[in-house]
Amino acid sequence: MRIALLKLLVPILLIPSLAYNQSADPNPSIEKSIDSILGKMSLTEKIGQASQRGTSSRVKILPEELKQAVREGRVGSVLNVLDRNNVDELQRIAIKESPHGIPILFGRDVIHGYKTIFPIPLGQAATWNPGIVERGAAIAAEEASTNGIRWTFAPMLDISRDPRWGRIAESAGEDPYLASVLGRAYVKGFQGDDMSAPNKIAACAKHFVGYGAAEGGRDYNSVMLSENTLRDTYLKPFKAAIDAGIATVMTSFNDINGVPASGNKFILKTILRGEWNFKGFVVSDWNSITEMIAHGYCADAKEAAFRAANAGLDMEMTSTSYENNLRELIKEGRFTEAQLNDMVRNILRIKFKLGLFKSPYVDRSRDEKLLSKQHLADAKEAAVESMVLLKNKNDILPLSKNNKIDLIGPLANAPHEQMGTWIFDGKDADAITPLTSLQAALGKKLVFTPGLANSRDRRDTGFKEAIAAAMKADVILFFGGEESILSGEAHSRADISLPGAQEQLIKALKKTGRPIVLIILAGRPITLGNILDDVDAIVMGWHPGTMAGPAITDLLLGNASPSGRLPVTWPKAVGQIPIYYNHFNTGRPATAKTFVQLDSIPVGAWQSSLGNASHYLDLGFEPQYPFGYGLQYTSFDYSNIMVSNAVVSMNGSVEVSATISNSGKRAGTEIVQFYVQDLVGDVVRPVRELKGFKRITLEPGQKQEVKFSLTAADLSFHNQAMKEVTEPGKFKVWIGKNASEGLEAAFELK
Ligand code: GLC
């Protein structure tokens, strides 16, 4: 048994685990105010604070029933109230007419922008730039708060390893380190250093927890996770957001090892409150409390209320099991008013931190910065940095401005689609499409023949016109991918190739002999097996938002250079899923040497374990593109990896550095990545784990040394005894451009 070093034995290593949890800081004056209000509230009002009423995101007129419920103090929060006059009307009723004038908290899904739409979160993750993510969240808060929204149900921090799952589009990808860095950036952007500022809003870490591990990538499906994987992968980004002071957490729809998240004491009490000392409040997902009946975890709504309230779920979103049952459960002694007081305390604490008691109404003094020039410029920058160059045969990109272009494809002029999933307030009319921007840049040198009406169009009626135009062009730009509705909630796909007749059209265009540049606008990686060799270049644009057109035009014409890197592993085919870089080695790891290609097997071969390795005979063991992958318009060379000390003491640190040089002809941005492997552990350890990354921009011929440092705390994991430990032993490190290549070195922790 390796002598494991328990974290608590080495004070110096406690730093990350004691990271300052801003939401935990007790503010005495707020706590005093809460006590005084709580002391006056009736049971009805307390249950009211724990109830969030939903209106459909289309409701324009406030229902009388909702106003009356507010008047009686039976509502603590409302989601999807559309405009600020309605917000202020409801707020006025709450302040002036309800028993104790407790302000309402207005929430909404402001996931990647409010009016100015940024790339979908998976696209923002591809920037590997926390500054971009923070800026986008700050702009979303600025815009949403001008309409009275003071709480967003974002960021979504679900680790996503399965692109069949539609909600991968909303995630920060497959890696806990990258998702943690971006999670902190979202919190800072939405909440700032002081949430009571009128242009800041409370954030919500969702969906707690393990939602992205839904079996088969089918949304809402069951999740079976070992506690080690739960703690060392899925919980990590949530811990980072809570240490950054996020105000709220939302429970997920799924069950975790048979216990639905909304009634799960282990995650809500033991971990969130007990281990992490979270002081914000927990909201359910839409009806997720009463969905525990369908789960077969609760017999009826009263049981659901009993389970959720006793698990520590503070606020019920849209279903009314709390309103209808908590009073009785208290009478029966199955729940206590003291527990209810704690729930209300958590909710009031955030309302105070938002300044709602002082300034409950919409601050109309702030000019509406909706879609300001600066906001649009920032959204364009985010879109440019999100795009990933996956293929560039013969350096066909960037295009020469003299090229005659045939613009084809269902997403070249689709303003609604380019904005992606979870868009309620962004308007199609404000979205600038690739057609509009490319036409402005290229004029008559551009011909547009869509070829297909939408991404699912199976008709070939538009092929002839497109082919004829392509014959007269130098280059074909094909904007393909998915309409926005094909990813997002409840939109999982079992086949993640290009929908409709897009592949057929690409193959028909291939026959013209003109080079094809494929730009994919989609909410997930798309399997390209059937057309990979038919196209000369591929840009993954995700769903880039309002400024999709200007961003892709700058990239295609070379006014900007691609710097995006994949935040998820890109599979060759859906049969490889789940496929992710930070997997375990297994006892028979697949290598090029052991791999047996299906067609190389002689007919009638005698019975054997071909290759004796963990691979697929038909597709091998490598993805189409690895985590962290992305090309540029220049080339970067890595050299001279150095480790500061081959032996590192437990309370010491080690520095690993390398020299990066721009060996190409254009300036470019490289995202230098730092990976570590713990070779032996009390439980098996991933073959690689991202532990750092740095963005550097170099002119041609320029070089720069990039350094990363590690302490033992950065190498901790949960052992079989479920203790977070760092064990002595040998480690490998890589500094490279993605998870499958890089300069290698080693050190030993003693
Ligand atoms: C949805 C989603 C959640 C969202 C909530 C409110 O069902 O799961 O992410 O924030 O309901 O719209």
Residues whose N, C-alpha, C, O or C-beta is under 5 A from the ligand:
A	BS01	GLC	D109 F153 D285 W286
